């Protein structure tokens, strides 16, 4: 988390993924929001925020993916759980496969004990009720009871992956809220966070105008008159 200053981190914890995707769109990035990935538990409070630490899965093969594989500490899935730094977000590439779990409750408990910020997967989890009770933010493709070895073989740690149809590079900033998960390139995070906070401040003002009966033309998007009124409103808020 040392690459994110406090102001950026706090802004990202309190702006919506909807606002962030708008700011990324303004900067030319169109495919930043994961599809089919949602909060396991109804999400409220501060957003999940942290650098991505990735795990890539490929389709399993019956002669290799047997339960004994889990006893190997160098198996990528086990090694990932034991090496991901505190404050990071584990992001799994499961190819959108929903026929088996990508994670279970014991591995999730281990992540929580190690101080991991959360887990994101475009596959489901098993033991979903137990995982939800941990309170650690988990975003996934729902629940599926069969063990991951039925469909997955973990092969790579901290390499570029795809998750929910979005490219994720190690160190990208992951932000998750009630809508889902957005991926921010680290080099853009500070600029996007600041602009997103300003956008939400503006939208709070515009929402008030709409609530009071203002029509959309000239209000949303704001014309110069509305922008000037917003600047006056900001001064009043600070007074």
BADREN-256453 format. One record per residue: residue number from 1; x, y, z of N, C-alpha, C in turn. Coordinates in nm, 2 decimals. Layout:
REM BADREN-256453
SITE    nr      n_x      n_y      n_z     ca_x     ca_y     ca_z      c_x      c_y      c_z
SITE   NUM        X        Y        Z        X        Y        Z        X        Y        Z
...
END
This chain:
REM BADREN-256453
SITE    nr      n_x      n_y      n_z     ca_x     ca_y     ca_z      c_x      c_y      c_z
SITE     1     0.08    -0.12     0.00     0.00     0.00     0.00     0.09     0.13     0.00
SITE     2     0.22     0.11     0.01     0.31     0.23     0.02     0.30     0.31    -0.11
SITE     3     0.25     0.26    -0.22     0.25     0.33    -0.35     0.12     0.42    -0.35
SITE     4     0.03     0.41    -0.26    -0.08     0.50    -0.25    -0.07     0.59    -0.13
SITE     5    -0.08     0.72    -0.16    -0.07     0.81    -0.05    -0.21     0.81     0.03
SITE     6    -0.21     0.87     0.15    -0.32     0.86     0.23    -0.45     0.92     0.17
SITE     7    -0.43     1.04     0.11    -0.54     1.11     0.05    -0.60     1.03    -0.07
SITE     8    -0.52     0.96    -0.15    -0.57     0.88    -0.26    -0.64     0.76    -0.20
SITE     9    -0.59     0.70    -0.10    -0.65     0.58    -0.04    -0.79     0.61     0.01
SITE    10    -0.79     0.72     0.09    -0.92     0.76     0.15    -1.02     0.80     0.04
SITE    11    -0.98     0.87    -0.06    -1.08     0.90    -0.17    -1.13     0.77    -0.23
SITE    12    -1.05     0.68    -0.26    -1.09     0.55    -0.33    -1.18     0.47    -0.24
SITE    13    -1.17     0.49    -0.11    -1.26     0.41    -0.02    -1.40     0.47    -0.01
SITE    14    -1.41     0.59    -0.07    -1.54     0.66    -0.05    -1.61     0.71    -0.18
SITE    15    -1.55     0.68    -0.29    -1.61     0.71    -0.42    -1.67     0.58    -0.49
SITE    16    -1.77     0.60    -0.56    -1.83     0.48    -0.62    -1.76     0.42    -0.74
SITE    17    -1.77     0.29    -0.77    -1.71     0.24    -0.89    -1.78     0.30    -1.01
SITE    18    -1.90     0.34    -1.00    -1.97     0.41    -1.12    -1.89     0.54    -1.15
SITE    19    -1.86     0.62    -1.05    -1.78     0.74    -1.07    -1.64     0.71    -1.13
SITE    20    -1.58     0.61    -1.07    -1.45     0.57    -1.12    -1.45     0.53    -1.26
SITE    21    -1.55     0.45    -1.30    -1.55     0.41    -1.44    -1.57     0.53    -1.54
SITE    22    -1.65     0.63    -1.49    -1.67     0.75    -1.57    -1.53     0.82    -1.59
SITE    23    -1.46     0.84    -1.48    -1.33     0.90    -1.49    -1.23     0.83    -1.57
SITE    24    -1.23     0.70    -1.57    -1.14     0.62    -1.65    -1.19     0.63    -1.80
SITE    25    -1.32     0.63    -1.82    -1.37     0.65    -1.96    -1.32     0.78    -2.02
SITE    26    -1.32     0.89    -1.94    -1.27     1.02    -1.98    -1.12     1.01    -2.02
SITE    27    -1.05     0.92    -1.96    -0.91     0.90    -1.99    -0.88     0.79    -2.10
SITE    28    -0.99     0.75    -2.16    -0.97     0.65    -2.27    -0.98     0.51    -2.24
SITE    29    -1.01     0.47    -2.11    -1.01     0.33    -2.07    -1.16     0.29    -2.06
SITE    30    -1.20     0.20    -2.14    -1.34     0.16    -2.15    -1.37     0.03    -2.08
SITE    31    -1.28    -0.06    -2.07    -1.30    -0.20    -2.01    -1.23    -0.21    -1.88
SITE    32    -1.29    -0.16    -1.78    -1.23    -0.16    -1.64    -1.31    -0.22    -1.54
SITE    33    -1.44    -0.25    -1.57    -1.53    -0.30    -1.47    -1.56    -0.45    -1.49
SITE    34    -1.53    -0.53    -1.39    -1.55    -0.67    -1.40    -1.70    -0.71    -1.42
SITE    35    -1.72    -0.80    -1.52    -1.86    -0.85    -1.54    -1.87    -0.99    -1.47
SITE    36    -1.99    -1.01    -1.41    -2.02    -1.13    -1.35    -1.96    -1.15    -1.21
SITE    37    -1.90    -1.04    -1.16    -1.83    -1.04    -1.03    -1.91    -0.95    -0.93
SITE    38    -1.96    -1.00    -0.82    -2.04    -0.92    -0.73    -2.00    -0.95    -0.59
SITE    39    -2.04    -0.86    -0.50    -2.01    -0.89    -0.35    -2.08    -1.02    -0.31
SITE    40    -2.00    -1.10    -0.24    -2.06    -1.22    -0.18    -2.17    -1.19    -0.07
SITE    41    -2.14    -1.08     0.00    -2.22    -1.03     0.11    -2.27    -0.89     0.07
SITE    42    -2.39    -0.85     0.10    -2.43    -0.72     0.08    -2.33    -0.62     0.13
SITE    43    -2.28    -0.53     0.04    -2.17    -0.45     0.07    -2.22    -0.31     0.12
SITE    44    -2.16    -0.26     0.23    -2.19    -0.13     0.28    -2.06    -0.08     0.35
SITE    45    -2.05     0.05     0.37    -1.93     0.10     0.44    -1.83     0.13     0.33
SITE    46    -1.70     0.15     0.38    -1.59     0.19     0.29    -1.57     0.08     0.18
SITE    47    -1.52     0.12     0.07    -1.49     0.03    -0.04    -1.37    -0.06    -0.01
SITE    48    -1.37    -0.18    -0.07    -1.25    -0.26    -0.08    -1.15    -0.18    -0.17
SITE    49    -1.03    -0.16    -0.12    -0.92    -0.10    -0.19    -0.79    -0.16    -0.16
SITE    50    -0.71    -0.20    -0.27    -0.58    -0.25    -0.25    -0.52    -0.29    -0.38
SITE    51    -0.38    -0.31    -0.38    -0.31    -0.35    -0.50    -0.34    -0.50    -0.53
SITE    52    -0.35    -0.53    -0.66    -0.38    -0.66    -0.70    -0.26    -0.75    -0.68
SITE    53    -0.28    -0.87    -0.63    -0.19    -0.98    -0.63    -0.26    -1.10    -0.69
SITE    54    -0.21    -1.14    -0.81    -0.29    -1.23    -0.89    -0.26    -1.38    -0.89
SITE    55    -0.36    -1.46    -0.92    -0.35    -1.60    -0.93    -0.42    -1.65    -1.06
SITE    56    -0.34    -1.72    -1.14    -0.40    -1.76    -1.27    -0.43    -1.91    -1.26
SITE    57    -0.55    -1.95    -1.30    -0.59    -2.09    -1.31    -0.61    -2.13    -1.46
SITE    58    -0.58    -2.25    -1.49    -0.61    -2.31    -1.62    -0.70    -2.43    -1.60
SITE    59    -0.76    -2.49    -1.70    -0.85    -2.60    -1.68    -0.77    -2.72    -1.62
SITE    60    -0.84    -2.79    -1.53    -0.77    -2.90    -1.46    -0.76    -3.02    -1.55
SITE    61    -0.67    -3.11    -1.51    -0.65    -3.24    -1.58    -0.65    -3.35    -1.48
SITE    62    -0.72    -3.46    -1.51    -0.75    -3.56    -1.41    -0.63    -3.63    -1.35
SITE    63    -0.52    -3.64    -1.43    -0.40    -3.72    -1.38    -0.32    -3.63    -1.29
SITE    64    -0.34    -3.50    -1.29    -0.26    -3.41    -1.21    -0.34    -3.35    -1.09
SITE    65    -0.46    -3.32    -1.12    -0.54    -3.25    -1.01    -0.62    -3.34    -0.93
SITE    66    -0.54    -3.40    -0.83    -0.59    -3.49    -0.73    -0.58    -3.42    -0.59
SITE    67    -0.65    -3.47    -0.49    -0.65    -3.40    -0.36    -0.51    -3.39    -0.30
SITE    68    -0.42    -3.49    -0.33    -0.29    -3.49    -0.28    -0.21    -3.36    -0.32
SITE    69    -0.25    -3.30    -0.42    -0.18    -3.18    -0.47    -0.19    -3.07    -0.37
SITE    70    -0.29    -3.07    -0.29    -0.30    -2.96    -0.18    -0.19    -2.97    -0.08
SITE    71    -0.13    -3.09    -0.06    -0.02    -3.10     0.04     0.11    -3.04    -0.01
SITE    72     0.12    -3.00    -0.13     0.24    -2.94    -0.19     0.24    -2.79    -0.16
SITE    73     0.33    -2.75    -0.07     0.34    -2.60    -0.04     0.38    -2.51    -0.16
SITE    74     0.43    -2.58    -0.26     0.47    -2.50    -0.38     0.36    -2.50    -0.49
SITE    75     0.25    -2.57    -0.46     0.13    -2.56    -0.55     0.09    -2.41    -0.55
SITE    76     0.07    -2.35    -0.67     0.05    -2.21    -0.68    -0.06    -2.16    -0.59
SITE    77    -0.17    -2.23    -0.58    -0.28    -2.18    -0.50    -0.23    -2.17    -0.35
SITE    78    -0.17    -2.27    -0.30    -0.12    -2.27    -0.16    -0.01    -2.17    -0.14
SITE    79     0.08    -2.16    -0.23     0.19    -2.06    -0.23     0.14    -1.92    -0.23
SITE    80     0.04    -1.90    -0.31    -0.02    -1.76    -0.32    -0.08    -1.72    -0.18
SITE    81    -0.15    -1.81    -0.12    -0.21    -1.77     0.01    -0.10    -1.74     0.11
SITE    82     0.01    -1.80     0.11     0.12    -1.78     0.21     0.21    -1.67     0.17
SITE    83     0.20    -1.62     0.05     0.30    -1.51     0.01     0.24    -1.38    -0.02
SITE    84     0.11    -1.37    -0.04     0.04    -1.24    -0.07     0.07    -1.14     0.04
SITE    85     0.11    -1.02     0.01     0.14    -0.93     0.12     0.01    -0.88     0.19
SITE    86     0.02    -0.84     0.31    -0.09    -0.78     0.38    -0.13    -0.65     0.31
SITE    87    -0.26    -0.62     0.31    -0.32    -0.50     0.25    -0.34    -0.52     0.10
SITE    88    -0.30    -0.63     0.04    -0.33    -0.66    -0.10    -0.46    -0.73    -0.12
SITE    89    -0.50    -0.73    -0.25    -0.63    -0.80    -0.29    -0.59    -0.92    -0.37
SITE    90    -0.63    -1.04    -0.33    -0.61    -1.16    -0.42    -0.71    -1.15    -0.53
SITE    91    -0.66    -1.15    -0.66    -0.75    -1.15    -0.77    -0.72    -1.28    -0.85
SITE    92    -0.83    -1.36    -0.87    -0.81    -1.49    -0.94    -0.87    -1.49    -1.08
SITE    93    -0.80    -1.54    -1.17    -0.85    -1.57    -1.31    -0.90    -1.71    -1.31
SITE    94    -1.03    -1.72    -1.32    -1.10    -1.85    -1.32    -1.17    -1.87    -1.46
SITE    95    -1.14    -1.79    -1.55    -1.19    -1.80    -1.69    -1.35    -1.79    -1.69
SITE    96    -1.41    -1.74    -1.58    -1.55    -1.73    -1.57    -1.62    -1.86    -1.55
SITE    97    -1.54    -1.96    -1.52    -1.59    -2.10    -1.50    -1.67    -2.11    -1.37
SITE    98    -1.79    -2.16    -1.38    -1.88    -2.16    -1.26    -1.91    -2.30    -1.21
SITE    99    -1.84    -2.40    -1.27    -1.87    -2.54    -1.24    -1.81    -2.59    -1.11
SITE   100    -1.72    -2.51    -1.05    -1.66    -2.55    -0.92    -1.62    -2.43    -0.85
SITE   101    -1.59    -2.44    -0.72    -1.54    -2.33    -0.64    -1.40    -2.29    -0.68
SITE   102    -1.37    -2.16    -0.66    -1.24    -2.11    -0.67    -1.17    -2.10    -0.54
SITE   103    -1.24    -2.10    -0.43    -1.19    -2.08    -0.30    -1.29    -2.14    -0.20
SITE   104    -1.24    -2.17    -0.08    -1.32    -2.22     0.03    -1.29    -2.14     0.16
SITE   105    -1.36    -2.18     0.27    -1.36    -2.10     0.39    -1.22    -2.11     0.46
SITE   106    -1.15    -2.22     0.46    -1.03    -2.23     0.53    -0.92    -2.14     0.47
SITE   107    -0.91    -2.14     0.33    -0.82    -2.05     0.27    -0.85    -1.91     0.29
SITE   108    -0.98    -1.88     0.29    -1.03    -1.74     0.31    -0.99    -1.70     0.45
SITE   109    -1.01    -1.79     0.55    -0.97    -1.75     0.69    -0.82    -1.72     0.70
SITE   110    -0.74    -1.80     0.62    -0.60    -1.78     0.63    -0.56    -1.64     0.57
SITE   111    -0.63    -1.61     0.46    -0.61    -1.47     0.40    -0.64    -1.36     0.50
SITE   112    -0.75    -1.38     0.57    -0.79    -1.28     0.67    -0.69    -1.27     0.78
SITE   113    -0.64    -1.38     0.83    -0.54    -1.38     0.94    -0.41    -1.31     0.89
SITE   114    -0.38    -1.33     0.77    -0.26    -1.27     0.71    -0.27    -1.12     0.68
SITE   115    -0.39    -1.06     0.70    -0.41    -0.92     0.68    -0.44    -0.88     0.54
SITE   116    -0.48    -0.98     0.45    -0.52    -0.95     0.32    -0.64    -0.86     0.31
SITE   117    -0.65    -0.76     0.22    -0.76    -0.67     0.22    -0.89    -0.74     0.17
SITE   118    -0.88    -0.84     0.08    -1.00    -0.90     0.03    -0.96    -0.99    -0.09
SITE   119    -1.07    -1.06    -0.14    -1.05    -1.15    -0.25    -1.15    -1.13    -0.36
SITE   120    -1.10    -1.13    -0.49    -1.19    -1.12    -0.61    -1.16    -1.23    -0.70
SITE   121    -1.27    -1.29    -0.75    -1.26    -1.40    -0.84    -1.38    -1.40    -0.94
SITE   122    -1.35    -1.44    -1.06    -1.46    -1.45    -1.16    -1.52    -1.59    -1.16
SITE   123    -1.49    -1.67    -1.06    -1.55    -1.80    -1.03    -1.62    -1.79    -0.90
SITE   124    -1.70    -1.89    -0.87    -1.77    -1.89    -0.74    -1.68    -1.93    -0.62
SITE   125    -1.74    -1.93    -0.50    -1.67    -1.99    -0.38    -1.76    -2.09    -0.32
SITE   126    -1.70    -2.18    -0.24    -1.78    -2.28    -0.17    -1.77    -2.23    -0.02
SITE   127    -1.85    -2.30     0.06    -1.86    -2.25     0.20    -1.90    -2.11     0.21
SITE   128    -1.99    -2.06     0.12    -2.02    -1.92     0.11    -2.07    -1.85     0.23
SITE   129    -2.15    -1.92     0.31    -2.20    -1.86     0.43    -2.09    -1.84     0.53
SITE   130    -2.00    -1.94     0.55    -1.89    -1.93     0.64    -1.80    -1.82     0.60
SITE   131    -1.77    -1.81     0.47    -1.68    -1.70     0.42    -1.75    -1.56     0.44
SITE   132    -1.87    -1.55     0.42    -1.94    -1.42     0.44    -1.94    -1.38     0.58
SITE   133    -1.94    -1.48     0.67    -1.94    -1.45     0.82    -1.80    -1.40     0.86
SITE   134    -1.70    -1.42     0.78    -1.56    -1.37     0.82    -1.56    -1.22     0.82
SITE   135    -1.64    -1.15     0.73    -1.64    -1.01     0.72    -1.53    -0.96     0.63
SITE   136    -1.45    -1.04     0.57    -1.35    -1.00     0.47    -1.42    -0.97     0.34
SITE   137    -1.40    -0.86     0.27    -1.46    -0.84     0.14    -1.43    -0.95     0.04
SITE   138    -1.53    -1.01    -0.01    -1.51    -1.11    -0.12    -1.61    -1.08    -0.23
SITE   139    -1.55    -1.07    -0.35    -1.63    -1.04    -0.47    -1.61    -1.16    -0.56
SITE   140    -1.72    -1.23    -0.61    -1.70    -1.35    -0.69    -1.83    -1.37    -0.77
SITE   141    -1.84    -1.49    -0.83    -1.95    -1.52    -0.92    -2.05    -1.61    -0.85
SITE   142    -2.07    -1.59    -0.72    -2.17    -1.66    -0.65    -2.11    -1.78    -0.58
SITE   143    -2.19    -1.89    -0.56    -2.15    -2.01    -0.48    -2.16    -2.13    -0.57
SITE   144    -2.06    -2.22    -0.54    -2.06    -2.35    -0.61    -1.99    -2.45    -0.51
SITE   145    -2.05    -2.56    -0.48    -1.99    -2.65    -0.38    -1.88    -2.74    -0.43
SITE   146    -1.87    -2.78    -0.55    -1.76    -2.87    -0.59    -1.62    -2.81    -0.57
SITE   147    -1.52    -2.89    -0.53    -1.39    -2.84    -0.51    -1.32    -2.78    -0.64
SITE   148    -1.23    -2.69    -0.62    -1.18    -2.62    -0.74    -1.10    -2.72    -0.83
SITE   149    -1.04    -2.82    -0.78    -0.96    -2.91    -0.86    -1.05    -2.98    -0.97
SITE   150    -1.18    -2.98    -0.96    -1.26    -3.04    -1.06    -1.25    -2.96    -1.19
SITE   151    -1.23    -2.83    -1.18    -1.23    -2.74    -1.30    -1.10    -2.66    -1.31
SITE   152    -1.02    -2.65    -1.20    -0.91    -2.55    -1.20    -0.78    -2.62    -1.16
SITE   153    -0.67    -2.57    -1.23    -0.54    -2.60    -1.19    -0.46    -2.46    -1.18
SITE   154    -0.42    -2.43    -1.06    -0.35    -2.30    -1.04    -0.21    -2.31    -1.09
SITE   155    -0.16    -2.21    -1.17    -0.03    -2.23    -1.24     0.06    -2.11    -1.21
SITE   156     0.01    -1.99    -1.20     0.10    -1.87    -1.19     0.05    -1.78    -1.08
SITE   157     0.15    -1.71    -1.02     0.13    -1.61    -0.92     0.18    -1.48    -0.96
SITE   158     0.10    -1.38    -0.94     0.14    -1.24    -0.97     0.19    -1.22    -1.11
SITE   159     0.11    -1.26    -1.20     0.13    -1.24    -1.35     0.01    -1.17    -1.40
SITE   160     0.02    -1.10    -1.52    -0.10    -1.04    -1.58    -0.21    -1.15    -1.60
SITE   161    -0.33    -1.12    -1.57    -0.44    -1.21    -1.58    -0.56    -1.14    -1.64
SITE   162    -0.67    -1.22    -1.67    -0.80    -1.16    -1.70    -0.89    -1.20    -1.59
SITE   163    -0.98    -1.11    -1.54    -1.08    -1.14    -1.44    -1.20    -1.07    -1.47
SITE   164    -1.31    -1.14    -1.49    -1.44    -1.08    -1.53    -1.43    -1.00    -1.66
SITE   165    -1.34    -1.04    -1.75    -1.32    -0.98    -1.87    -1.24    -0.86    -1.88
SITE   166    -1.17    -0.83    -1.76    -1.08    -0.71    -1.75    -0.94    -0.76    -1.73
SITE   167    -0.84    -0.69    -1.80    -0.70    -0.72    -1.77    -0.66    -0.66    -1.64
SITE   168    -0.59    -0.75    -1.56    -0.54    -0.71    -1.43    -0.39    -0.74    -1.42
SITE   169    -0.31    -0.63    -1.40    -0.17    -0.65    -1.39    -0.13    -0.64    -1.24
SITE   170    -0.03    -0.71    -1.19     0.01    -0.70    -1.05     0.03    -0.56    -1.01
SITE   171    -0.02    -0.52    -0.90    -0.01    -0.38    -0.86    -0.11    -0.29    -0.90
SITE   172    -0.20    -0.33    -1.00    -0.32    -0.24    -1.03    -0.40    -0.22    -0.90
SITE   173    -0.47    -0.11    -0.90    -0.55    -0.09    -0.78    -0.69    -0.14    -0.80
SITE   174    -0.73    -0.22    -0.71    -0.87    -0.29    -0.71    -0.96    -0.21    -0.62
SITE   175    -1.07    -0.17    -0.67    -1.18    -0.10    -0.59    -1.31    -0.17    -0.60
SITE   176    -1.37    -0.21    -0.49    -1.49    -0.29    -0.49    -1.60    -0.22    -0.40
SITE   177    -1.72    -0.21    -0.46    -1.83    -0.15    -0.38    -1.96    -0.24    -0.41
SITE   178    -2.07    -0.19    -0.38    -2.20    -0.26    -0.39    -2.22    -0.30    -0.54
SITE   179    -2.18    -0.22    -0.63    -2.20    -0.25    -0.77    -2.10    -0.36    -0.83
SITE   180    -1.98    -0.37    -0.77    -1.88    -0.46    -0.82    -1.74    -0.41    -0.81
SITE   181    -1.66    -0.45    -0.90    -1.51    -0.43    -0.89    -1.46    -0.35    -1.02
SITE   182    -1.38    -0.25    -0.99    -1.32    -0.18    -1.10    -1.17    -0.19    -1.08
SITE   183    -1.09    -0.18    -1.19    -0.95    -0.19    -1.19    -0.89    -0.06    -1.24
SITE   184    -0.80     0.00    -1.16    -0.73     0.12    -1.19    -0.58     0.10    -1.21
SITE   185    -0.53     0.14    -1.32    -0.38     0.14    -1.33    -0.32     0.22    -1.22
SITE   186    -0.22     0.17    -1.16    -0.16     0.24    -1.05    -0.11     0.38    -1.08
SITE   187    -0.06     0.40    -1.20    -0.01     0.53    -1.24    -0.12     0.64    -1.25
SITE   188    -0.24     0.59    -1.27    -0.36     0.68    -1.28    -0.43     0.70    -1.15
SITE   189    -0.40     0.62    -1.05    -0.49     0.62    -0.93    -0.50     0.75    -0.86
SITE   190    -0.40     0.82    -0.84    -0.41     0.95    -0.76    -0.49     1.05    -0.84
SITE   191    -0.47     1.06    -0.97    -0.54     1.16    -1.05    -0.69     1.12    -1.06
SITE   192    -0.71     0.99    -1.08    -0.85     0.95    -1.09    -0.93     0.96    -0.96
SITE   193    -0.86     0.93    -0.85    -0.92     0.94    -0.72    -0.96     1.09    -0.69
SITE   194    -0.87     1.18    -0.72    -0.90     1.32    -0.69    -1.02     1.37    -0.78
SITE   195    -1.02     1.34    -0.91    -1.12     1.38    -1.00    -1.26     1.31    -0.96
SITE   196    -1.25     1.19    -0.92    -1.37     1.12    -0.88    -1.44     1.18    -0.76
SITE   197    -1.36     1.22    -0.66    -1.41     1.29    -0.54    -1.48     1.42    -0.58
SITE   198    -1.41     1.50    -0.67    -1.47     1.62    -0.72    -1.60     1.60    -0.80
SITE   199    -1.60     1.49    -0.88    -1.72     1.46    -0.95    -1.84     1.43    -0.86
SITE   200    -1.81     1.36    -0.75    -1.92     1.32    -0.66    -1.97     1.44    -0.58
SITE   201    -1.88     1.54    -0.55    -1.92     1.66    -0.49    -2.01     1.74    -0.58
SITE   202    -1.97     1.75    -0.71    -2.06     1.82    -0.81    -2.19     1.75    -0.82
SITE   203    -2.19     1.61    -0.83    -2.32     1.54    -0.85    -2.41     1.55    -0.73
SITE   204    -2.35     1.57    -0.61    -2.44     1.59    -0.49    -2.51     1.73    -0.51
SITE   205    -2.44     1.83    -0.56    -2.50     1.96    -0.58    -2.61     1.95    -0.69
SITE   206    -2.58     1.88    -0.80    -2.67     1.86    -0.91    -2.80     1.78    -0.87
SITE   207    -2.78     1.68    -0.79    -2.89     1.60    -0.74    -2.99     1.69    -0.66
SITE   208    -2.93     1.78    -0.58    -3.02     1.87    -0.51    -3.10     1.96    -0.60
SITE   209    -3.04     2.01    -0.71    -3.11     2.09    -0.81    -3.22     2.01    -0.87
SITE   210    -3.19     1.89    -0.91    -3.29     1.80    -0.97    -3.41     1.77    -0.88
SITE   211    -3.37     1.75    -0.75    -3.47     1.72    -0.65    -3.57     1.84    -0.63
SITE   212    -3.51     1.96    -0.65    -3.59     2.08    -0.63    -3.67     2.12    -0.76
SITE   213    -3.66     2.04    -0.86    -3.74     2.06    -0.98    -3.67     2.10    -1.11
SITE   214    -3.53     2.12    -1.10    -3.46     2.17    -1.22    -3.47     2.06    -1.33
SITE   215    -3.48     2.11    -1.46    -3.48     2.02    -1.57    -3.34     1.98    -1.61
SITE   216    -3.33     1.88    -1.68    -3.19     1.83    -1.72    -3.11     1.92    -1.80
SITE   217    -3.17     1.99    -1.91    -3.09     2.08    -1.99    -3.02     2.19    -1.91
SITE   218    -2.89     2.20    -1.91    -2.82     2.30    -1.84    -2.78     2.26    -1.70
SITE   219    -2.85     2.15    -1.65    -2.82     2.10    -1.51    -2.73     1.98    -1.52
SITE   220    -2.77     1.89    -1.60    -2.69     1.76    -1.61    -2.68     1.72    -1.75
SITE   221    -2.57     1.74    -1.82    -2.45     1.81    -1.77    -2.46     1.95    -1.74
SITE   222    -2.39     2.01    -1.65    -2.40     2.15    -1.61    -2.35     2.24    -1.71
SITE   223    -2.42     2.35    -1.74    -2.37     2.46    -1.82    -2.29     2.56    -1.74
SITE   224    -2.24     2.66    -1.80    -2.15     2.76    -1.72    -2.22     2.82    -1.60
SITE   225    -2.35     2.85    -1.62    -2.43     2.91    -1.51    -2.44     2.81    -1.39
SITE   226    -2.46     2.69    -1.42    -2.47     2.59    -1.31    -2.34     2.56    -1.25
SITE   227    -2.23     2.56    -1.33    -2.10     2.55    -1.28    -2.06     2.66    -1.18
SITE   228    -2.10     2.78    -1.22    -2.07     2.90    -1.13    -2.15     2.89    -1.00
SITE   229    -2.28     2.84    -1.01    -2.36     2.82    -0.89    -2.29     2.71    -0.80
SITE   230    -2.24     2.61    -0.86    -2.17     2.51    -0.79    -2.05     2.56    -0.71
SITE   231    -1.97     2.65    -0.77    -1.86     2.71    -0.71    -1.90     2.79    -0.59
SITE   232    -2.01     2.87    -0.60    -2.07     2.94    -0.49    -2.11     2.85    -0.38
SITE   233    -2.18     2.74    -0.42    -2.23     2.64    -0.32    -2.11     2.58    -0.24
SITE   234    -2.00     2.55    -0.31    -1.88     2.50    -0.24    -1.83     2.60    -0.14
SITE   235    -1.83     2.72    -0.17    -1.78     2.82    -0.07    -1.87     2.83     0.05
SITE   236    -2.00     2.81     0.03    -2.09     2.81     0.14    -2.07     2.69     0.23
SITE   237    -2.04     2.57     0.16    -2.01     2.45     0.24    -1.89     2.46     0.33
SITE   238    -1.79     2.54     0.28    -1.67     2.55     0.36    -1.68     2.66     0.47
SITE   239    -1.78     2.75     0.46    -1.79     2.86     0.55    -1.84     2.81     0.69
END
